């Protein structure tokens, strides 16, 4: 049986009013990459923060190169409800907020179709559709060629060798078919789900959650058009868009990720936005509270 990891971070002061945050990584990025972000969010919100290890990534043993085959459906319809069950059991008086980076943001949106009543809000960080037509006109041809190359590799090879190509990590063909469907059409489907793409769209139209969309400045992987096309999946949600400048150095591609190594500005934005939703005071001491020593992240392993 596959073992699913949740990595937890404990703040110095834990507010009884703060929600529990569950973070979903980008494609091919291990959960431990987000440890600085988890600590910043825990300190900023005063609540518990978890990051999930997506299938086939990081410490998860279910590997495409070992024959594992899965797609968006397993993550959205099996893993996420199980993670939320775990969090609500251990934190019964807290609401759950999903925070998704890149593909994690897309998965959070898709999950809201079935889980909206179990969630308090969504936070999307550097997240946007993979649809090539959502890119700026000057980059659209390049985006289309990239989509074709990724899709072709995923069809012809036993699995998608993203580590060799520098995009997305090693992934099974079915997950890449889900990704390619969105990249070519702008729509979403989860292969193998009882909900087809039309039923999924209708369910997403009923979602009325608060949503914070943080766009990283000069991020070529999730440009504003891609962000807006993803948010269009939730026409009845209460959406807040904010731009976030960051000091991360590196190439254009690295700007999509490097903010997570210096995440205090992002955490402050999230905390200030969440505060009125949960009756919290972000600029005053958290009361009632208990104090904890600063801790390294630790993992909860679910069977």
Secondary structure, DSSP 8 states (H G I E B T S, - for coil): ---EEEEEE--SEEETTS-EEEEE--TT--GGGGHHHHHHHHHHHSS-EEEE--TTSTT----GGGT----HHIIIIIIHHHHHHHHHHHSTTS-EEEEEETHHHHHHHHHHHHHGGGEEEEEEES-----GGGS-GGGHHHHHHHHHHHHHHHHHSSSEEHHHHTSS-EE-HHHHHHHHHHHHHS----TT-SS-HHHHHHHHHT---EEEEEEETT-SSS-HHHHHHHHTT-TTSEEEEEEE-----S-TTTHHHHGGGS-HHHHHHHHHHHHTTTT--TTS--SSEEE------EEEEE-
